Amino acid sequence: MPTVPVRSCRLLALVVALGACDQVQTVGVEEPRAGDPILGQAAFQRTCASCHSSRDGIDLARFSFPDSTIVRRALQHVDSSTALDIVAHIRSLAVAPEPRGVRVFQPGGRVLSGDVEFAERLFGFDGFPGGMTTPRMRAIDLRHVAIALPFGAWSSEASNTDWMPEAPIADAILDYRDGWARGALDDYYAGPSDAHLITAVSRLRSAERSTDNPDAPCIASPNTLLRAGPCFETRRWIATLAAQHMLRSGVQGPLHPALHDAWWDVGQAVRIALLRDQSFENGVEIWTSWMWLGWSFEPGRHASVYLASGLQRLGLYRHATFHALKAMVERDAGLLDPYLDVRQAATYAPAHWTYEGVAFAYRHLLERIEGGDLPPANKSADARVALEAAQSAAAKRLTAGEAAALQTLLDQVLSRLP
């Protein structure tokens, strides 16, 4: 019998028992039938859509999943013939493919080698610029600032740092309050508008943490009610719902807070677990990368201590300092937060960043105060405590002259506080 020519990986996936998709020669192998995309669409909806928040498999097409991988995963749920139908369905979707391992939303499109390269690419040298101004800091676009935190690929079976959850979202989330979230999700799939997405994400986020929902996995207080693993998977599912909508629609931002907070929440779940001494594989990396993603879409939104402390654990002190100072200038008026940001910056700044970084922070606070922006009256004492703590932390890494110059700036700030 003559040798059959080398076939595509898609046609050989079942023959080679779903092994590596290399060039293979075989003898007398019957050509598998072509898949039916219509049957495949129905099969995907029936057996696969619960984990894929897009519900149509467009993520598999966009991120260039090979046929062999789609078949192998499908065979966990369906027979070989149906698996080929699912492949045909995925290949019928009109989408521009991206490289298989692309890191979704990675700032600047690349991962830097470390903390020093971050500083050099951001400022041109390893230091905080002495001439930094509030407008210049505000003008920095976080979506284009490359960092040393690797964001996750869409799906990686070898790691939990990816986007795809390991399980569908639980019925306990969807059925909370008589299907409150399920109904909103169905409305979104029926008409995938921005408004329907925001409603669905908001209700899902409420259902996964509500103390009125006895099966909610993300209740943070009391400590015993948080189930870190299920909470992480639930929040990844919600995160992918927002992400696939952005990818499908081409929206880049700004976003409704419910959407980027869904990304922040993934990191928060892991942060809380680690602080409670619960083990979590790749925990700090997950904590910081997801929080940075969520923060980058609204940098004045969250307290800087959450992300900065994680960056410090990774040795990314320059990232942590920049994060605190960027957050500070983006704060709304009338808040205590800018004063707490200064304390974070002074705590984590490398020695050769400390003087210029903290001096910039004090000058920024003077600008706020002189413009009539003061902390709440009942928080003025807290602002003073935070500033004194910042000065104490900074002084440990300064010369006597630098410490004195900073103290002069600090005195000007303190004299203007009520």
N, C-alpha and C positions, 0 to 999 in steps of 0.2 A: 504494500500500500504506500503511495507517495507521501512524503512529508508535507504537512500542512504549513503554510507560511506563518511567520510571526504575526500574532494578532494584537489588537489593542488591549490595554490593561482592562478596559471595561468588559470585553468579551471573555477574557481569561480569568476574571476575578473568581468565579466559582470553580474553574478548572484547577487553579493552583491553590485552592483552599484558602483564598484571601491572604496569601502571603505577599512578599514584596512584589511591587509592580514592575519587574524587570522584563527584558526581552526573553521570551521563552519559546522553545520549539516543542511541538507535540505531534503525535501521530494519530491520525484517524479520529480526531475530535469533532464531534458534531457541533456545528455553529449554534450557540444559544439563540433563541428567538429574540427578535427586537422587542424592547419594552413598549408598553402602551402608555403615553403620557396622561391620557384621560383616566385610565384605571389607576395610574400612579398618583395622580392628584387626590383621588378619593382615598387611596390607601394611606397617603401621607397624612391627610386630615384625620383619619381614623386611628392611626397608630403612632405617629411621630409628632404631631403638632403640639401636643401638650407640653413638651419641653422646649420647642422652638416658638418663641413668643411671636414671631412673624406669622406663624400658622401656615405659611405656604412654602417654606423651604428656601426662600430667596437668599437667606444667609449662606446656605450651602453653595449656591451658584455664585454669589458675589465673592466669597472667599476661596474659590477654586478648589473645593473639596474633590479629590479624584473619585472616579466611579467605584474603584475598589473599596475605598473607605465608606462610601455611601452604602454599598452592598453589604459590607461586613457589619455595619451598624444596624442596617435594616433587618438583617437575618436574626437579630435578637428578638424581633417582633413578628416577622412575616416569613413566608416561604421564599424560595429562590426566584420563582417566577414573578412574584409581587415585588421583590427587591429590584428586579430589572425594570419593572414599571415605575417604581419610585425614581430610579436613575433617569429614565426617560422624561419624567415630569420635571425634575430639577433642570435637565438640559433644555427644556422647552421655555424656561423662564427668561424673559428679556432683561438682562442685567449686564453691565460692564464688569467683568471679573477683575479682582485685585489679587496680588500675590498671596499664596496660601497662608503664610505666617505673619502678615502685616499686623502691626500693633495698632489697634483701633484708637483713634484720637491722640496718638502719641504727639506731644508738642514738638514742633519743629521737624517732625517726620523722622527723628532719629534718637537713639539713646546715647548719652554722653558717657565717657569713661569714668567720671567721678566728680567730686566736689570742686576740685580746682579747675577742671575744664569748664564746668558750669560758670564759674566766676569769669574766666577768661573770655568765654564766648559772650557773656552778658555785658560785661563792662570793659573788656579789652585788656584786662590785667587781673591778677589775683588780689583784689582789694575792693573796699567800698569807696566809690568816688567822692572826693571831698567837695566837689561842685554839684552834687546831686540836689535837685530841687523837687518840690512837690509836683509841679506839672510834668516834669520829666519822668518821675516814678509812675505817675498815673498813666502816662502814655505807653508804658511797657505792656504789650499785648501778650498775655500768658499763653495764648494758644500757639504762639510762634516762638516761645522761649524754650529751647531744648534743655532737657534736664537729664539727670543720671538715674531717674526712676523708670524702669521698663514697664510700660502699660501692657496689659494682657492681649494676646491674640484672641480671635473670636472663639476658637475651640481648640483645646489641646488635651488629649487623653492622658498625657504624661504629667500634668501639673494642674493645681487648683488655682493658678493665677490667671486663668482665662475667663471669658465672659459666660460661656454656656454653663448653666446649672446642671447638676447631676440628676435632678428629678423635677417633675412638673410641680407647679405651685399647688399647694394642698387645698383640698376641698374646704378645710376649716377656715382658710383665708377667703376663698371665693363665696362661701355660704354664710359668712358673718352678716348679721342683720338682714336675714332673709334674702341673701344673694345680692346685697348692696354692691359689692365689688364685681361680682359675676355679671350683673346687668350692665354695669358701666363698661366692662371689658367687651361684652357682646356688642354694645353700641359702637365701640371703637372699631371692632372688626367689620361691622356692617358699614360703617362710614369713617374711615381712618383719618379724621381731621385732627388738627392740633387741639381743639377744644375737647374732643372726645378722649384724646390721649391724656390730657391733663386731669380730667375727671377720673379716668380709670386708674392712673398712677396714684393720684391722691387717695382714692378709696382703698387701693391695695396697701398703701403705706399705713393707713389708719388701721386696717384690719390685722396687719401683722404685728402690731404693737399694743393694741387696745387691751386694757385690763378687763374690759367687759367681754373679751373673747377668751374663754378658758384654754383654747388650743393655740393661741397666738404664740409664735416661737421667739418673738423679739421684745418681750416685756423686760425692761431694764431694771425695774425696781418692784419688789425686792430681788436681790441677786439670784436667788434660787430659781426664778422663773425664766431666766434667759437660757435658751437652748442654742448654743453658739452655732453648731453645725446646721441644723434646720433653718436658723435665722439667716445664716450666710447664703444658703441655697435659695431661700425665698427672696432675699434682697437681690441676688444675682439675676433671678428670673425677672423681677420688676425692672432692674437696670437694663436688661437686654430689650425689654419692651420699649423703653424710651430710646435706646440706641438704634434699634432697627428702624424706628420711625424716622429718626434724623438721617440715617444712611439712605433710606428709601426716598425721602423727600428732598435731600440735599441741604437741609437747614443746617447752618453753622452756629447759630446763636444770634442775639441773646435768647435765653430759654426761660420758661416759667420755673420758679424755684423748685416746684415739686419734681421736675425732671432732673435737674442737676443734683438736687438733694437725694434723689434715689441712688445716684452714684456715690455720693458722700456716705450714705447709709451703709453701703457694703463695707467700707473701711471701718466705719464706726462699730459695726457688729464684731469685727475681729479685734479692734482696739479694746473694747470692753472685755472680751473673752481673755485677752492676754493680761489685762490689768487684774483680772480675777483668777490669775494663775491657771487658766485653762489652756491646754496645749492646742496649737493650731499650726499646721504645716505652712511654711512661708508667711507666717503671721504678720510680721512687721512690714514686709514687702507689700502684702495685700493691703494692709492698713494705710500705708502712705500713698501708694499709687492711686487707689480709688479715691482717697480724700483729695489728693492733688487735682485729679480730674474734676471732681465736683466743685472744688474751690476755684478752679481756673475760670469757670463761667460766671462767678459772682464773688470776686475776691474780698469784698467787704462784709460777707455774710456770717462766717463762723469764727468763733474764738480761736485765736492762733495757737493756743496751747495744745490743742488736739493734734494738729498736723506737725507742729514744730517738735513736739516731744518724740514723735515717731521718727522724724528725720534725724534727730539727735541719736537715736538708737542705731541708726544705720551709719553714723559718722558723717552725715551730710550737714555739717554746721553752717556752711555758706547758704545752702538751700533754706535751712531753718531761719537764718537771719533775714534773708531776702523775703521769705514768706511773711514774717512778722511785720516787716517794714512796708511791704506792698499792701498787706491787709490794713495797716494803720492808715495809709493815705486814702484808702477806698471807703473808709467808714462813713456812715451817715452822721449828721450833726447830732449833738446832744447825748452822746453815749459815753460810757466809761471805757469801752473797749480800746480806744487808741492808747490809753495809758497802760492798759494791760499788755498791749502789743509791744510797747517800749520795753517793758520788763522782759518779755520773751526774747526780743532782739538782743538786749544786753546780756542775757543769760547764755545764749547760744553762739554769739559772735566769736569767730576766731580772734586771737589777740590783735592781729594786724588789721582787722575790720572794726574793732570795738570803738575806737575814738570817733572815727568818721561816721560810723553807723549810728551810734547813740547821739552824736551831735546833730546829725540830720533829723533824728526823731524829736529831739528837744526843739529844734527850729520849727519843725512842722507843728508841734503842739502850740508854740507861740503864735504861729499864723492862725491856728484855729481860735485860740483865745482872743486874740486881737480882732478877729472877725466876729466875735460874739458867740462863738461855739464853745460852750462850757459843758462839763459833765453834769448829770442830774444833781440837784442840790443835795439829795440824800446820799450821793455817791462821791462827794468831793473828798471826804476823808479817805475813801478807798483809792482814789486817784493819787493822793499824796503818798499813801503807803506803797503803791505800785512804783511810783517814781523814785522813792527812796531805795526800794529794793533794786531797781534798775541801776541806780548810781553805785550802790554797794557791790553789785555783781560786776559792773564794768571796771570799777576802780582796781580790782584785783589783777587786771591785765593791762593797766596803763602806767605810764611814767607819772611822776608827781606833777609835772607841768600839765600833762594831758588831763589828769584827774581834776586839777584845779580849774582848768578851762571849762571842763564839763560841768563842774559844780557851779560856776558862774552862770552858765546857761540854765541849769536846773533852777537856780535861785530866781531867775527871771520868770520861769514858768510858775514856780510855787507862789511867788508874790502876786500873781495875777489870778490865782484860783481863789474862789470864795472860802 
